[in-house]
Amino acid sequence: MRVLRVLLLVMLVASMPLASVHAQEGPTDVLQKVQDFFRSLYGRDFILMEYTYAVQTWTETSLGCPQAGIAYQQEEVRGYRWTLKVDNDETIYELHSNLDGSLVTLCTAIDRAALLKYRTFQNTEYLIDYPENWLVNATSTNAVISPSGSVDCNVPGLRLEYREPIGNANTMLDDVVREAGLVENMGVRTPLGDKALTLLYQGPCENNVVQYQAAAFADGMEGNGYLILQWTPINDYASWSAVYLHILASFRTADSTGGDTTIAAPPVNTTDPAQLMAGYPLATVFVQDVYIGAFDDIPGYAITIGSARVRSGLKFSNDGLYLTYIDPDPNTGAAWLGVAGLTLARNTVSRSITPNFTGAWSPAKLPIVAYLAPTETAGQLSVNTVEVTGSKTLTMLGVVPFTDSCETPAFTESERLYALESGPNGNKFTFEWLMDGRFLYTTNCDGTGLAIWNPADNSLVELGENLRRAVLSPDGTRVAAIDLSQAVYIIDLATGQLASMPLEYPADQLGWSWDGRKLYFSNLFGSDPFTLDDPSFETQAIETLGVFPYTSILNTVSLLEYDLGAGTETTLWQGQAYTIGRIVGAPNSAGVLFTVIPSDREYVLDFMQNAPLSTMRFARPETELYWLSAGGGEANLIAVTSQPTFAPAAPPATP
């Protein structure tokens, strides 16, 4: 991961025209079938960037792209020759279809070894890499890992089994072949490290014949071991072979890590955070588009496309399978609620939501999200739920009061970034679906006021009209918030009891550690304001900067940690900037991610010196993402991106 690489990518994307799916009219129903077919082979969802098509006639049903071992009918077939260009892949893929799309074939090989990225599944017995878009269904000893988390012979996948006793790897493979029954094209047994053997053969899988790669790992001196059985449709194996070898090479047991009874992570101050958090998806907003990646692969792959729309409000479901985000409509000013996921293509679940409020996921880990929407009655919002899969059932639970008479201020550059990262004036809008079915939400359009609404009896409990910037604890039992005097309170959501935190310094933004034992907060001091108010600059400033007079602020910014058990306060980081925008405790309490909003001082000074727009563009502040390990050390700038959001579950559970 290189910050320079990310900066160059930002500049490149900013200078490029937006890609459209295609400008020409064409057989869109057939194109959709071609995309669906390609998606089934490709191994992940994608965004279609470009396509071409041309009418063509073939002399057999292979459509000009025959595959070995398949017999084709000799008949004339008229159809289309397609080329597809998808996001995050430089390859131009060629596919052929008949005229109605009922027959499609892929003519370009998929280089999965270069295409796929991996996550790591780890428990107390073993760890193993797997493609990032697959799901894991595991016990302490056995696992099925595949696109659906279940055995499906029509697509690639793997099954991991613990077997005892097996004698050695060779006798285990003997058992595998015996259990398979009638096998064909069996290869030779190849060593894989010191204790493992691997074997290729073709055999039955449900009603299909598939290509298998079996690997047997002997575990220590007790005669026990692990079997990894990987399968894929026969004609697809060539594109998966390198991936399957990577998976097998990644497999480690507790015994192979040094004889411990468990696979324990090293102390966090010596552990590579990318490995420690490998299973947790990380969503960010990069050049205004939503991306899902991993700690060591920012930004990852794009969920949305088109940087003219400023996305925000990222929130993962409680099982880590789905992500919602706010997608503004540039034509009407309304906001849409978008959703995507590891097993769900990007779509819109509501086209009318209240801006600034995120979606709130069901605490029961169901694929149901709640959202707030405007009503025809002033001062009221409706609370709605919608299923993001299946029937997409929409339910209105009731209405809640909301003060909505705020004016939209004019922002300086740093204020604009701060509002995108943390809400208007830094006041994050809260909307949370609590474990007991109640909803915690912000009551005022300026981002102040907290209340809990109960849909069961339509009751409302006000927690404090001056409370703001609230963050829910990871276990959902407490909420921390700041009042207008910058004092911090923690509220027990079961009892409603408020506890004042005896912090030495005033707080600006808040965040929780993943284990809920520590409260992170930012502090601003030593403010150095500079105001551009010379009337000779007014016309040009309004045109270029958007605001006049223009006040640039440079603060000394600190990130601090308050240990709730010990009652101690520690400064973790300090620097010169406008503010800290967001603080996110990392999974496994490995450290903390935080975003820094730089000052726009250099940007304003360049303007006053009549610098060219190209120079000002490089001086224009952009939100920066920092990582600080729990073991201490320097904070590292890892990307120019915003709104970091971790999935709370790793690896993703089976839906």
DOKOLRO-823226 format. One record per residue (C-alpha): z, x, y; residue in three letters. Coordinates in steps of 0.1 Angstrom, whole numbers, plus 5000, padded with zeros to 4 digits. Example, Ala and Ser with C-alpha at 12.3 -4.5 7.8 and 13.67 -1.06 7.14 Angstrom:
residues 2
5078|5123|4955|ALA .
5071|5137|4989|SER .
//
This chain:
residues 655
5000|5000|5000|MET .
4990|5015|5033|ARG .
4998|5000|5067|VAL .
4966|5017|5081|LEU .
4946|4998|5055|ARG .
4961|4965|5065|VAL .
4955|4973|5102|LEU .
4919|4981|5096|LEU .
4915|4949|5076|LEU .
4930|4929|5105|VAL .
4905|4945|5129|MET .
4876|4939|5105|LEU .
4884|4903|5099|VAL .
4890|4896|5136|ALA .
4855|4910|5144|SER .
4836|4891|5117|MET .
4821|4856|5120|PRO .
4837|4830|5098|LEU .
4821|4825|5065|ALA .
4809|4790|5057|SER .
4805|4777|5021|VAL .
4768|4772|5028|HIS .
4747|4758|5055|ALA .
4718|4743|5036|GLN .
4717|4710|5019|GLU .
4716|4711|4981|GLY .
4726|4695|4948|PRO .
4763|4696|4956|THR .
4773|4676|4925|ASP .
4757|4703|4903|VAL .
4772|4731|4924|LEU .
4806|4716|4917|GLN .
4800|4716|4880|LYS .
4788|4752|4882|VAL .
4819|4762|4901|GLN .
4841|4744|4875|ASP .
4824|4762|4847|PHE .
4827|4796|4864|PHE .
4864|4789|4873|ARG .
4871|4783|4836|SER .
4857|4818|4828|LEU .
4869|4837|4859|TYR .
4906|4834|4851|GLY .
4918|4824|4886|ARG .
4910|4799|4913|ASP .
4888|4811|4941|PHE .
4872|4801|4974|ILE .
4834|4800|4974|LEU .
4822|4822|5003|MET .
4784|4821|4998|GLU .
4759|4807|4974|TYR .
4721|4804|4968|THR .
4701|4784|4944|TYR .
4664|4781|4933|ALA .
4646|4758|4909|VAL .
4635|4775|4877|GLN .
4623|4766|4842|THR .
4633|4783|4810|TRP .
4619|4781|4775|THR .
4651|4777|4755|GLU .
4686|4763|4760|THR .
4701|4798|4767|SER .
4687|4793|4802|LEU .
4676|4829|4802|GLY .
4711|4844|4795|CYS .
4715|4844|4757|PRO .
4748|4854|4741|GLN .
4751|4872|4708|ALA .
4758|4851|4677|GLY .
4746|4818|4692|ILE .
4714|4800|4681|ALA .
4695|4783|4709|TYR .
4669|4755|4708|GLN .
4633|4764|4718|GLN .
4626|4738|4744|GLU .
4616|4737|4780|GLU .
4647|4733|4803|VAL .
4642|4729|4841|ARG .
4672|4737|4863|GLY .
4687|4760|4889|TYR .
4693|4797|4893|ARG .
4726|4801|4912|TRP .
4743|4831|4929|THR .
4779|4828|4939|LEU .
4800|4851|4961|LYS .
4838|4843|4959|VAL .
4868|4856|4979|ASP .
4883|4890|4971|ASN .
4855|4900|4949|ASP .
4824|4921|4959|GLU .
4803|4910|4928|THR .
4775|4886|4932|ILE .
4776|4863|4902|TYR .
4745|4848|4887|GLU .
4747|4815|4868|LEU .
4720|4792|4854|HIS .
4722|4754|4850|SER .
4700|4725|4840|ASN .
4692|4699|4867|LEU .
4723|4677|4862|ASP .
4748|4705|4855|GLY .
4757|4694|4820|SER .
4746|4729|4807|LEU .
4757|4760|4825|VAL .
4756|4797|4815|THR .
4770|4828|4831|LEU .
4746|4858|4834|CYS .
4768|4883|4851|THR .
4796|4901|4833|ALA .
4831|4897|4847|ILE .
4849|4930|4852|ASP .
4884|4917|4846|ARG .
4900|4951|4845|ALA .
4890|4956|4881|ALA .
4895|4920|4891|LEU .
4929|4910|4877|LEU .
4963|4919|4891|LYS .
4995|4918|4871|TYR .
5031|4906|4871|ARG .
5058|4918|4849|THR .
5079|4896|4826|PHE .
5113|4911|4818|GLN .
5143|4899|4799|ASN .
5172|4916|4781|THR .
5150|4925|4751|GLU .
5116|4936|4764|TYR .
5092|4937|4794|LEU .
5055|4932|4794|ILE .
5027|4929|4821|ASP .
5005|4898|4822|TYR .
4977|4885|4845|PRO .
4993|4872|4878|GLU .
4978|4837|4874|ASN .
4991|4831|4838|TRP .
5023|4813|4830|LEU .
5051|4824|4808|VAL .
5069|4802|4783|ASN .
5096|4824|4768|ALA .
5129|4826|4748|THR .
5150|4857|4745|SER .
5127|4870|4717|THR .
5094|4851|4717|ASN .
5069|4842|4744|ALA .
5036|4825|4749|VAL .
5017|4838|4780|ILE .
4984|4821|4790|SER .
4968|4803|4819|PRO .
4988|4771|4809|SER .
5018|4787|4793|GLY .
5008|4773|4759|SER .
4985|4782|4730|VAL .
4949|4771|4739|ASP .
4922|4786|4717|CYS .
4895|4778|4743|ASN .
4908|4803|4768|VAL .
4924|4838|4765|PRO .
4961|4841|4759|GLY .
4988|4859|4739|LEU .
5018|4852|4717|ARG .
5047|4876|4714|LEU .
5070|4873|4683|GLU .
5101|4891|4671|TYR .
5100|4897|4633|ARG .
5126|4910|4609|GLU .
5124|4928|4586|PRO .
5089|4942|4588|ILE .
5093|4977|4574|GLY .
5068|4994|4597|ASN .
5038|4985|4619|ALA .
5013|4988|4591|ASN .
5031|4963|4569|THR .
5034|4939|4598|MET .
4996|4940|4603|LEU .
4992|4933|4566|ASP .
5013|4902|4570|ASP .
4993|4891|4600|VAL .
4960|4893|4581|VAL .
4975|4875|4552|ARG .
4988|4847|4574|GLU .
4954|4844|4592|ALA .
4936|4834|4560|GLY .
4899|4839|4562|LEU .
4891|4867|4586|VAL .
4858|4884|4596|GLU .
4847|4916|4613|ASN .
4880|4933|4608|MET .
4882|4967|4626|GLY .
4902|4998|4618|VAL .
4939|5001|4626|ARG .
4943|5022|4658|THR .
4976|5040|4668|PRO .
4991|5028|4701|LEU .
5017|5053|4711|GLY .
5042|5066|4685|ASP .
5054|5033|4670|LYS .
5026|5008|4673|ALA .
4993|5000|4656|LEU .
4965|4976|4669|THR .
4939|4958|4649|LEU .
4908|4937|4659|LEU .
4896|4908|4638|TYR .
4880|4874|4641|GLN .
4898|4844|4626|GLY .
4906|4807|4630|PRO .
4925|4793|4659|CYS .
4930|4755|4658|GLU .
4894|4743|4654|ASN .
4878|4775|4667|ASN .
4870|4810|4655|VAL .
4882|4835|4681|VAL .
4885|4873|4686|GLN .
4920|4885|4679|TYR .
4937|4917|4689|GLN .
4970|4922|4670|ALA .
4995|4949|4679|ALA .
5026|4957|4659|ALA .
5055|4975|4674|PHE .
5082|4989|4651|ALA .
5116|4987|4668|ASP .
5141|5015|4660|GLY .
5154|5022|4625|MET .
5164|4987|4614|GLU .
5129|4977|4601|GLY .
5125|4950|4627|ASN .
5096|4948|4653|GLY .
5075|4928|4677|TYR .
5040|4914|4671|LEU .
5017|4907|4700|ILE .
4988|4885|4691|LEU .
4961|4883|4718|GLN .
4930|4860|4715|TRP .
4899|4851|4734|THR .
4866|4833|4727|PRO .
4845|4857|4708|ILE .
4818|4862|4735|ASN .
4844|4868|4762|ASP .
4863|4896|4745|TYR .
4842|4924|4760|ALA .
4854|4914|4795|SER .
4890|4911|4784|TRP .
4894|4942|4762|SER .
4905|4965|4790|ALA .
4930|4939|4802|VAL .
4944|4935|4767|TYR .
4949|4972|4763|LEU .
4967|4974|4797|HIS .
4990|4946|4785|ILE .
4998|4964|4752|LEU .
5004|4997|4770|ALA .
5029|4980|4793|SER .
5051|4966|4765|PHE .
5086|4982|4763|ARG .
5116|4972|4742|THR .
5152|4978|4749|ALA .
5151|5005|4722|ASP .
5121|5022|4737|SER .
5139|5025|4771|THR .
5166|5047|4758|GLY .
5185|5029|4731|GLY .
5204|5004|4754|ASP .
5210|4969|4741|THR .
5195|4955|4773|THR .
5167|4966|4796|ILE .
5186|4971|4828|ALA .
5171|4979|4862|ALA .
5182|5012|4876|PRO .
5204|5010|4907|PRO .
5186|4994|4936|VAL .
5187|5025|4958|ASN .
5166|5044|4933|THR .
5143|5015|4920|THR .
5108|5010|4933|ASP .
5112|4975|4949|PRO .
5076|4967|4939|ALA .
5087|4969|4902|GLN .
5120|4952|4907|LEU .
5103|4922|4923|MET .
5071|4922|4903|ALA .
5075|4887|4890|GLY .
5082|4870|4923|TYR .
5051|4857|4942|PRO .
5052|4865|4979|LEU .
5033|4843|5004|ALA .
5024|4854|5039|THR .
5002|4844|5068|VAL .
4976|4871|5073|PHE .
4951|4867|5102|VAL .
4962|4830|5103|GLN .
4952|4823|5067|ASP .
4977|4817|5038|VAL .
4978|4844|5011|TYR .
4998|4847|4979|ILE .
5003|4882|4966|GLY .
5031|4904|4955|ALA .
5054|4929|4972|PHE .
5031|4958|4963|ASP .
4999|4939|4969|ASP .
5000|4924|5004|ILE .
4983|4902|5014|PRO .
4971|4892|4979|GLY .
4945|4865|4975|TYR .
4935|4839|5001|ALA .
4946|4802|4997|ILE .
4929|4791|5029|THR .
4898|4804|5047|ILE .
4890|4803|5084|GLY .
4913|4821|5109|SER .
4906|4796|5137|ALA .
4934|4774|5123|ARG .
4969|4786|5127|VAL .
4987|4780|5094|ARG .
5025|4779|5091|SER .
5054|4763|5073|GLY .
5051|4781|5039|LEU .
5075|4769|5012|LYS .
5074|4775|4975|PHE .
5086|4748|4950|SER .
5119|4755|4933|ASN .
5101|4766|4901|ASP .
5077|4789|4920|GLY .
5046|4771|4908|LEU .
5034|4755|4940|TYR .
5032|4764|4977|LEU .
5030|4740|5006|THR .
5018|4750|5041|TYR .
5010|4733|5074|ILE .
4973|4732|5082|ASP .
4965|4720|5118|PRO .
4935|4699|5125|ASP .
4918|4717|5155|PRO .
4898|4685|5164|ASN .
4927|4660|5167|THR .
4958|4682|5171|GLY .
4973|4665|5140|ALA .
4987|4685|5112|ALA .
4979|4683|5074|TRP .
5002|4693|5045|LEU .
4983|4716|5022|GLY .
4994|4726|4987|VAL .
4982|4752|4963|ALA .
4996|4768|4932|GLY .
4994|4790|4901|LEU .
4979|4761|4882|THR .
4967|4739|4911|LEU .
4936|4743|4932|ALA .
4941|4741|4970|ARG .
4941|4706|4983|ASN .
4956|4684|5011|THR .
4984|4660|5001|VAL .
4988|4644|5035|SER .
4967|4644|5067|ARG .
4994|4631|5090|SER .
5026|4651|5092|ILE .
5049|4661|5120|THR .
5040|4696|5132|PRO .
5067|4723|5129|ASN .
5084|4707|5099|PHE .
5077|4723|5065|THR .
5074|4703|5033|GLY .
5107|4699|5013|ALA .
5104|4702|4975|TRP .
5122|4681|4950|SER .
5155|4699|4939|PRO .
5149|4687|4904|ALA .
5119|4711|4900|LYS .
5095|4683|4899|LEU .
5060|4686|4915|PRO .
5070|4663|4943|ILE .
5072|4673|4979|VAL .
5087|4654|5009|ALA .
5074|4655|5044|TYR .
5081|4639|5078|LEU .
5053|4619|5095|ALA .
5049|4603|5129|PRO .
5053|4565|5132|THR .
5041|4539|5157|GLU .
5076|4537|5170|THR .
5087|4563|5195|ALA .
5118|4583|5185|GLY .
5113|4578|5148|GLN .
5098|4598|5119|LEU .
5091|4585|5084|SER .
5103|4603|5053|VAL .
5077|4604|5026|ASN .
5073|4619|4992|THR .
5040|4627|4973|VAL .
5033|4640|4938|GLU .
5011|4671|4941|VAL .
4997|4667|4906|THR .
4987|4637|4884|GLY .
4986|4604|4901|SER .
4994|4618|4936|LYS .
5018|4588|4941|THR .
5029|4584|4977|LEU .
5063|4569|4985|THR .
5079|4561|5019|MET .
5117|4565|5017|LEU .
5126|4553|5052|GLY .
5127|4564|5088|VAL .
5150|4588|5107|VAL .
5157|4592|5145|PRO .
5140|4621|5163|PHE .
5138|4629|5200|THR .
5102|4636|5207|ASP .
5098|4639|5245|SER .
5094|4677|5248|CYS .
5067|4694|5268|GLU .
5046|4722|5254|THR .
5054|4754|5274|PRO .
5029|4782|5282|ALA .
5037|4812|5261|PHE .
5034|4849|5267|THR .
5019|4869|5238|GLU .
5053|4878|5224|SER .
5066|4843|5228|GLU .
5035|4829|5211|ARG .
5041|4851|5180|LEU .
5078|4842|5180|TYR .
5070|4805|5181|ALA .
5046|4808|5152|LEU .
5072|4828|5132|GLU .
5104|4809|5140|SER .
5096|4777|5159|GLY .
5094|4768|5196|PRO .
5116|4792|5216|ASN .
5127|4807|5182|GLY .
5142|4774|5170|ASN .
5132|4769|5134|LYS .
5127|4732|5125|PHE .
5147|4724|5094|THR .
5137|4700|5066|PHE .
5154|4704|5033|GLU .
5157|4681|5002|TRP .
5193|4686|4991|LEU .
5205|4686|4955|MET .
5222|4652|4958|ASP .
5191|4635|4971|GLY .
5199|4637|5008|ARG .
5178|4653|5035|PHE .
5189|4679|5061|LEU .
5167|4680|5092|TYR .
5164|4690|5128|THR .
5168|4660|5152|THR .
5152|4672|5184|ASN .
5117|4684|5193|CYS .
5132|4714|5211|ASP .
5145|4726|5177|GLY .
5181|4717|5183|THR .
5204|4693|5165|GLY .
5212|4690|5128|LEU .
5218|4659|5107|ALA .
5219|4647|5071|ILE .
5201|4615|5062|TRP .
5208|4596|5029|ASN .
5179|4574|5017|PRO .
5202|4556|4993|ALA .
5221|4538|5020|ASP .
5201|4548|5052|ASN .
5232|4566|5065|SER .
5230|4595|5090|LEU .
5257|4622|5095|VAL .
5253|4643|5127|GLU .
5264|4679|5120|LEU .
5260|4691|5156|GLY .
5236|4684|5185|GLU .
5237|4720|5196|ASN .
5231|4736|5162|LEU .
5198|4753|5156|ARG .
5179|4779|5136|ARG .
5195|4767|5104|ALA .
5189|4784|5070|VAL .
5199|4769|5037|LEU .
5217|4791|5012|SER .
5198|4800|4981|PRO .
5220|4778|4959|ASP .
5215|4748|4982|GLY .
5252|4743|4988|THR .
5256|4756|5023|ARG .
5237|4759|5056|VAL .
5242|4786|5083|ALA .
5233|4777|5119|ALA .
5236|4790|5154|ILE .
5248|4771|5184|ASP .
5236|4774|5220|LEU .
5263|4801|5227|SER .
5249|4822|5198|GLN .
5280|4816|5176|ALA .
5273|4812|5139|VAL .
5287|4785|5117|TYR .
5284|4779|5079|ILE .
5285|4742|5068|ILE .
5296|4731|5034|ASP .
5271|4704|5026|LEU .
5293|4686|5001|ALA .
5322|4682|5025|THR .
5306|4686|5059|GLY .
5332|4712|5068|GLN .
5322|4738|5095|LEU .
5334|4773|5094|ALA .
5330|4796|5123|SER .
5319|4832|5115|MET .
5339|4859|5133|PRO .
5309|4880|5141|LEU .
5312|4909|5166|GLU .
5278|4904|5181|TYR .
5259|4872|5191|PRO .
5232|4861|5166|ALA .
5196|4854|5173|ASP .
5181|4846|5139|GLN .
5197|4842|5104|LEU .
5190|4849|5068|GLY .
5208|4849|5034|TRP .
5210|4875|5007|SER .
5195|4862|4975|TRP .
5230|4860|4958|ASP .
5245|4841|4988|GLY .
5272|4867|4994|ARG .
5259|4881|5026|LYS .
5246|4867|5058|LEU .
5219|4886|5077|TYR .
5215|4882|5115|PHE .
5197|4897|5144|SER .
5210|4906|5178|ASN .
5193|4913|5211|LEU .
5208|4934|5239|PHE .
5197|4958|5267|GLY .
5169|4935|5278|SER .
5143|4951|5301|ASP .
5122|4924|5317|PRO .
5091|4932|5337|PHE .
5073|4904|5357|THR .
5037|4904|5368|LEU .
5038|4882|5399|ASP .
5014|4899|5423|ASP .
4992|4870|5437|PRO .
4962|4892|5436|SER .
4963|4891|5398|PHE .
4968|4853|5395|GLU .
4933|4841|5388|THR .
4925|4869|5363|GLN .
4959|4867|5346|ALA .
4955|4829|5339|ILE .
4920|4836|5326|GLU .
4929|4866|5304|THR .
4967|4863|5297|LEU .
4970|4825|5299|GLY .
5002|4826|5319|VAL .
5011|4835|5355|PHE .
5036|4848|5366|PRO .
5039|4867|5333|TYR .
5072|4882|5322|THR .
5072|4909|5295|SER .
5105|4915|5278|ILE .
5116|4946|5259|LEU .
5149|4944|5240|ASN .
5169|4966|5218|THR .
5169|4947|5185|VAL .
5194|4950|5157|SER .
5195|4937|5121|LEU .
5230|4933|5109|LEU .
5247|4922|5076|GLU .
5279|4902|5073|TYR .
5297|4904|5040|ASP .
5312|4869|5035|LEU .
5337|4881|5009|GLY .
5349|4913|5026|ALA .
5345|4900|5062|GLY .
5328|4933|5072|THR .
5298|4937|5095|GLU .
5272|4965|5091|THR .
5242|4974|5113|THR .
5212|4979|5090|LEU .
5184|4986|5115|TRP .
5178|4990|5152|GLN .
5146|4994|5173|GLY .
5128|4985|5205|GLN .
5108|4952|5204|ALA .
5108|4916|5217|TYR .
5128|4902|5188|THR .
5131|4897|5150|ILE .
5113|4866|5139|GLY .
5123|4860|5103|ARG .
5149|4874|5078|ILE .
5143|4869|5041|VAL .
5166|4882|5014|GLY .
5146|4895|4985|ALA .
5149|4884|4949|PRO .
5176|4902|4928|ASN .
5193|4911|4961|SER .
5171|4942|4961|ALA .
5169|4943|4998|GLY .
5156|4923|5028|VAL .
5122|4916|5044|LEU .
5122|4910|5081|PHE .
5095|4905|5107|THR .
5095|4922|5141|VAL .
5078|4907|5171|ILE .
5067|4936|5193|PRO .
5070|4936|5230|SER .
5038|4928|5250|ASP .
5047|4955|5276|ARG .
5017|4978|5268|GLU .
4994|4948|5267|TYR .
5004|4937|5303|VAL .
5003|4973|5317|LEU .
4968|4977|5303|ASP .
4958|4944|5320|PHE .
4972|4956|5353|MET .
4952|4989|5350|GLN .
4920|4969|5344|ASN .
4916|4982|5309|ALA .
4885|4970|5290|PRO .
4891|4940|5266|LEU .
4886|4962|5236|SER .
4915|4984|5247|THR .
4937|4954|5254|MET .
4929|4940|5219|ARG .
4945|4970|5203|PHE .
4976|4968|5226|ALA .
4980|4931|5219|ARG .
5012|4926|5198|PRO .
5010|4915|5162|GLU .
5038|4905|5139|THR .
5050|4933|5117|GLU .
5066|4931|5083|LEU .
5094|4955|5074|TYR .
5113|4962|5041|TRP .
5148|4976|5039|LEU .
5163|4984|5004|SER .
5198|4972|4997|ALA .
5207|5008|4988|GLY .
5202|5019|5024|GLY .
5177|5043|5039|GLY .
5150|5037|5065|GLU .
5133|5004|5071|ALA .
5096|5007|5062|ASN .
5067|4990|5080|LEU .
5047|4976|5050|ILE .
5021|4953|5066|ALA .
5009|4935|5098|VAL .
5015|4900|5086|THR .
5039|4871|5092|SER .
5060|4843|5077|GLN .
5071|4861|5044|PRO .
5082|4836|5018|THR .
5094|4845|4983|PHE .
5090|4822|4953|ALA .
5125|4815|4940|PRO .
5116|4817|4903|ALA .
5103|4847|4883|ALA .
5084|4846|4861|PRO .
5070|4811|4869|PRO .
5083|4785|4845|ALA .
5059|4764|4824|THR .
5050|4732|4844|PRO .
//
